[in-house]
Structure formats: structure tokens, C-alpha cells
């Protein structure tokens, strides 16, 4: 997935899920 299309980068999503 391109970060441009998604407001939140995949890495950020994983971090949020972890928190």
C-alpha cells in the first residue's frame, strides 16, 4: 500500500494497535 493513499502509514497502524 502506498502511504500517499492511506492517511496513516502501515507502520503507524501497527504501532497504534500495539499501544
mmCIF entry with sequence, helices, sheets and N, C-alpha, C, O atoms, coordinates in Angstrom:
data_MODEL
# 
_entry.id   MODEL 
# 
_entity.id                         1 
_entity.type                       polymer 
_entity.pdbx_number_of_molecules   1 
# 
_entity_poly.entity_id                      1 
_entity_poly.type                           'polypeptide(L)' 
_entity_poly.nstd_linkage                   no 
_entity_poly.nstd_monomer                   no 
_entity_poly.pdbx_seq_one_letter_code       
;(UNK)(UNK)(UNK)(UNK)(UNK)(UNK)(UNK)(UNK)(UNK)(UNK)(UNK)(UNK)(UNK)(UNK)(UNK)(UNK)
(UNK)(UNK)(UNK)
;
_entity_poly.pdbx_seq_one_letter_code_can   XXXXXXXXXXXXXXXXXXX 
_entity_poly.pdbx_strand_id                 A 
# 
loop_
_entity_poly_seq.entity_id 
_entity_poly_seq.num 
_entity_poly_seq.mon_id 
_entity_poly_seq.hetero 
1 1  UNK n 
1 2  UNK n 
1 3  UNK n 
1 4  UNK n 
1 5  UNK n 
1 6  UNK n 
1 7  UNK n 
1 8  UNK n 
1 9  UNK n 
1 10 UNK n 
1 11 UNK n 
1 12 UNK n 
1 13 UNK n 
1 14 UNK n 
1 15 UNK n 
1 16 UNK n 
1 17 UNK n 
1 18 UNK n 
1 19 UNK n 
# 
_struct_asym.id          A 
_struct_asym.entity_id   1 
# 
_struct_conf.conf_type_id            HELX_P 
_struct_conf.id                      HELX_P1 
_struct_conf.pdbx_PDB_helix_id       AA1 
_struct_conf.beg_label_comp_id       UNK 
_struct_conf.beg_label_asym_id       A 
_struct_conf.beg_label_seq_id        10 
_struct_conf.pdbx_beg_PDB_ins_code   ? 
_struct_conf.end_label_comp_id       UNK 
_struct_conf.end_label_asym_id       A 
_struct_conf.end_label_seq_id        18 
_struct_conf.pdbx_end_PDB_ins_code   ? 
_struct_conf.beg_auth_comp_id        UNK 
_struct_conf.beg_auth_asym_id        A 
_struct_conf.beg_auth_seq_id         10 
_struct_conf.end_auth_comp_id        UNK 
_struct_conf.end_auth_asym_id        A 
_struct_conf.end_auth_seq_id         18 
_struct_conf.pdbx_PDB_helix_class    1 
_struct_conf.details                 ? 
_struct_conf.pdbx_PDB_helix_length   9 
# 
_struct_conf_type.id          HELX_P 
_struct_conf_type.criteria    ? 
_struct_conf_type.reference   ? 
# 
loop_
_atom_site.group_PDB 
_atom_site.id 
_atom_site.type_symbol 
_atom_site.label_atom_id 
_atom_site.label_alt_id 
_atom_site.label_comp_id 
_atom_site.label_asym_id 
_atom_site.label_entity_id 
_atom_site.label_seq_id 
_atom_site.pdbx_PDB_ins_code 
_atom_site.Cartn_x 
_atom_site.Cartn_y 
_atom_site.Cartn_z 
_atom_site.occupancy 
_atom_site.B_iso_or_equiv 
_atom_site.pdbx_formal_charge 
_atom_site.auth_seq_id 
_atom_site.auth_comp_id 
_atom_site.auth_asym_id 
_atom_site.auth_atom_id 
_atom_site.pdbx_PDB_model_num 
ATOM 1  N N  . UNK A 1 1  ? 0.845  -1.211 0.000  1.00 0.00 ? 1  UNK A N  1 
ATOM 2  C CA . UNK A 1 1  ? 0.000  0.000  0.000  1.00 0.00 ? 1  UNK A CA 1 
ATOM 3  C C  . UNK A 1 1  ? 0.878  1.257  0.000  1.00 0.00 ? 1  UNK A C  1 
ATOM 4  O O  . UNK A 1 1  ? 1.940  1.296  0.621  1.00 0.00 ? 1  UNK A O  1 
ATOM 5  N N  . UNK A 1 2  ? 0.414  2.254  -0.695 1.00 0.00 ? 2  UNK A N  1 
ATOM 6  C CA . UNK A 1 2  ? 1.205  3.490  -0.735 1.00 0.00 ? 2  UNK A CA 1 
ATOM 7  C C  . UNK A 1 2  ? 0.763  4.423  0.383  1.00 0.00 ? 2  UNK A C  1 
ATOM 8  O O  . UNK A 1 2  ? -0.430 4.617  0.620  1.00 0.00 ? 2  UNK A O  1 
ATOM 9  N N  . UNK A 1 3  ? 1.728  4.982  1.049  1.00 0.00 ? 3  UNK A N  1 
ATOM 10 C CA . UNK A 1 3  ? 1.410  5.871  2.186  1.00 0.00 ? 3  UNK A CA 1 
ATOM 11 C C  . UNK A 1 3  ? 0.620  7.089  1.716  1.00 0.00 ? 3  UNK A C  1 
ATOM 12 O O  . UNK A 1 3  ? -0.086 7.724  2.499  1.00 0.00 ? 3  UNK A O  1 
ATOM 13 N N  . UNK A 1 4  ? 0.749  7.408  0.422  1.00 0.00 ? 4  UNK A N  1 
ATOM 14 C CA . UNK A 1 4  ? 0.049  8.586  -0.100 1.00 0.00 ? 4  UNK A CA 1 
ATOM 15 C C  . UNK A 1 4  ? -1.465 8.376  -0.059 1.00 0.00 ? 4  UNK A C  1 
ATOM 16 O O  . UNK A 1 4  ? -2.225 9.297  0.242  1.00 0.00 ? 4  UNK A O  1 
ATOM 17 N N  . UNK A 1 5  ? -1.889 7.149  -0.366 1.00 0.00 ? 5  UNK A N  1 
ATOM 18 C CA . UNK A 1 5  ? -3.331 6.875  -0.374 1.00 0.00 ? 5  UNK A CA 1 
ATOM 19 C C  . UNK A 1 5  ? -3.862 6.766  1.050  1.00 0.00 ? 5  UNK A C  1 
ATOM 20 O O  . UNK A 1 5  ? -4.934 7.284  1.364  1.00 0.00 ? 5  UNK A O  1 
ATOM 21 N N  . UNK A 1 6  ? -3.117 6.101  1.890  1.00 0.00 ? 6  UNK A N  1 
ATOM 22 C CA . UNK A 1 6  ? -3.595 5.927  3.272  1.00 0.00 ? 6  UNK A CA 1 
ATOM 23 C C  . UNK A 1 6  ? -3.124 7.090  4.148  1.00 0.00 ? 6  UNK A C  1 
ATOM 24 O O  . UNK A 1 6  ? -1.941 7.431  4.149  1.00 0.00 ? 6  UNK A O  1 
ATOM 25 N N  . UNK A 1 7  ? -4.041 7.687  4.884  1.00 0.00 ? 7  UNK A N  1 
ATOM 26 C CA . UNK A 1 7  ? -3.708 8.806  5.773  1.00 0.00 ? 7  UNK A CA 1 
ATOM 27 C C  . UNK A 1 7  ? -2.684 8.391  6.818  1.00 0.00 ? 7  UNK A C  1 
ATOM 28 O O  . UNK A 1 7  ? -1.849 9.188  7.246  1.00 0.00 ? 7  UNK A O  1 
ATOM 29 N N  . UNK A 1 8  ? -2.764 7.130  7.219  1.00 0.00 ? 8  UNK A N  1 
ATOM 30 C CA . UNK A 1 8  ? -1.818 6.639  8.226  1.00 0.00 ? 8  UNK A CA 1 
ATOM 31 C C  . UNK A 1 8  ? -0.989 5.511  7.621  1.00 0.00 ? 8  UNK A C  1 
ATOM 32 O O  . UNK A 1 8  ? -1.531 4.566  7.048  1.00 0.00 ? 8  UNK A O  1 
ATOM 33 N N  . UNK A 1 9  ? 0.323  5.621  7.754  1.00 0.00 ? 9  UNK A N  1 
ATOM 34 C CA . UNK A 1 9  ? 1.198  4.594  7.196  1.00 0.00 ? 9  UNK A CA 1 
ATOM 35 C C  . UNK A 1 9  ? 1.002  3.270  7.930  1.00 0.00 ? 9  UNK A C  1 
ATOM 36 O O  . UNK A 1 9  ? 0.673  3.267  9.116  1.00 0.00 ? 9  UNK A O  1 
ATOM 37 N N  . UNK A 1 10 ? 1.200  2.143  7.240  1.00 0.00 ? 10 UNK A N  1 
ATOM 38 C CA . UNK A 1 10 ? 1.037  0.810  7.847  1.00 0.00 ? 10 UNK A CA 1 
ATOM 39 C C  . UNK A 1 10 ? 1.813  0.686  9.153  1.00 0.00 ? 10 UNK A C  1 
ATOM 40 O O  . UNK A 1 10 ? 1.346  0.056  10.102 1.00 0.00 ? 10 UNK A O  1 
ATOM 41 N N  . UNK A 1 11 ? 2.985  1.282  9.197  1.00 0.00 ? 11 UNK A N  1 
ATOM 42 C CA . UNK A 1 11 ? 3.798  1.200  10.427 1.00 0.00 ? 11 UNK A CA 1 
ATOM 43 C C  . UNK A 1 11 ? 3.072  1.900  11.566 1.00 0.00 ? 11 UNK A C  1 
ATOM 44 O O  . UNK A 1 11 ? 3.059  1.406  12.693 1.00 0.00 ? 11 UNK A O  1 
ATOM 45 N N  . UNK A 1 12 ? 2.472  3.039  11.279 1.00 0.00 ? 12 UNK A N  1 
ATOM 46 C CA . UNK A 1 12 ? 1.754  3.780  12.331 1.00 0.00 ? 12 UNK A CA 1 
ATOM 47 C C  . UNK A 1 12 ? 0.578  2.949  12.833 1.00 0.00 ? 12 UNK A C  1 
ATOM 48 O O  . UNK A 1 12 ? 0.312  2.894  14.034 1.00 0.00 ? 12 UNK A O  1 
ATOM 49 N N  . UNK A 1 13 ? -0.116 2.311  11.910 1.00 0.00 ? 13 UNK A N  1 
ATOM 50 C CA . UNK A 1 13 ? -1.271 1.489  12.306 1.00 0.00 ? 13 UNK A CA 1 
ATOM 51 C C  . UNK A 1 13 ? -0.817 0.383  13.248 1.00 0.00 ? 13 UNK A C  1 
ATOM 52 O O  . UNK A 1 13 ? -1.453 0.138  14.274 1.00 0.00 ? 13 UNK A O  1 
ATOM 53 N N  . UNK A 1 14 ? 0.264  -0.278 12.910 1.00 0.00 ? 14 UNK A N  1 
ATOM 54 C CA . UNK A 1 14 ? 0.765  -1.369 13.774 1.00 0.00 ? 14 UNK A CA 1 
ATOM 55 C C  . UNK A 1 14 ? 1.122  -0.809 15.148 1.00 0.00 ? 14 UNK A C  1 
ATOM 56 O O  . UNK A 1 14 ? 0.860  -1.439 16.173 1.00 0.00 ? 14 UNK A O  1 
ATOM 57 N N  . UNK A 1 15 ? 1.721  0.376  15.161 1.00 0.00 ? 15 UNK A N  1 
ATOM 58 C CA . UNK A 1 15 ? 2.106  0.975  16.453 1.00 0.00 ? 15 UNK A CA 1 
ATOM 59 C C  . UNK A 1 15 ? 0.851  1.259  17.272 1.00 0.00 ? 15 UNK A C  1 
ATOM 60 O O  . UNK A 1 15 ? 0.822  1.006  18.476 1.00 0.00 ? 15 UNK A O  1 
ATOM 61 N N  . UNK A 1 16 ? -0.180 1.780  16.622 1.00 0.00 ? 16 UNK A N  1 
ATOM 62 C CA . UNK A 1 16 ? -1.418 2.105  17.347 1.00 0.00 ? 16 UNK A CA 1 
ATOM 63 C C  . UNK A 1 16 ? -2.064 0.832  17.875 1.00 0.00 ? 16 UNK A C  1 
ATOM 64 O O  . UNK A 1 16 ? -2.590 0.815  18.988 1.00 0.00 ? 16 UNK A O  1 
ATOM 65 N N  . UNK A 1 17 ? -2.026 -0.227 17.083 1.00 0.00 ? 17 UNK A N  1 
ATOM 66 C CA . UNK A 1 17 ? -2.626 -1.493 17.517 1.00 0.00 ? 17 UNK A CA 1 
ATOM 67 C C  . UNK A 1 17 ? -1.845 -2.039 18.705 1.00 0.00 ? 17 UNK A C  1 
ATOM 68 O O  . UNK A 1 17 ? -2.415 -2.641 19.615 1.00 0.00 ? 17 UNK A O  1 
ATOM 69 N N  . UNK A 1 18 ? -0.530 -1.821 18.683 1.00 0.00 ? 18 UNK A N  1 
ATOM 70 C CA . UNK A 1 18 ? 0.321  -2.324 19.776 1.00 0.00 ? 18 UNK A CA 1 
ATOM 71 C C  . UNK A 1 18 ? 0.002  -1.568 21.067 1.00 0.00 ? 18 UNK A C  1 
ATOM 72 O O  . UNK A 1 18 ? -0.051 -2.144 22.154 1.00 0.00 ? 18 UNK A O  1 
ATOM 73 N N  . UNK A 1 19 ? -0.205 -0.269 20.909 1.00 0.00 ? 19 UNK A N  1 
ATOM 74 C CA . UNK A 1 19 ? -0.451 0.549  22.105 1.00 0.00 ? 19 UNK A CA 1 
ATOM 75 C C  . UNK A 1 19 ? -1.821 0.242  22.695 1.00 0.00 ? 19 UNK A C  1 
ATOM 76 O O  . UNK A 1 19 ? -2.205 0.833  23.705 1.00 0.00 ? 19 UNK A O  1 
# 
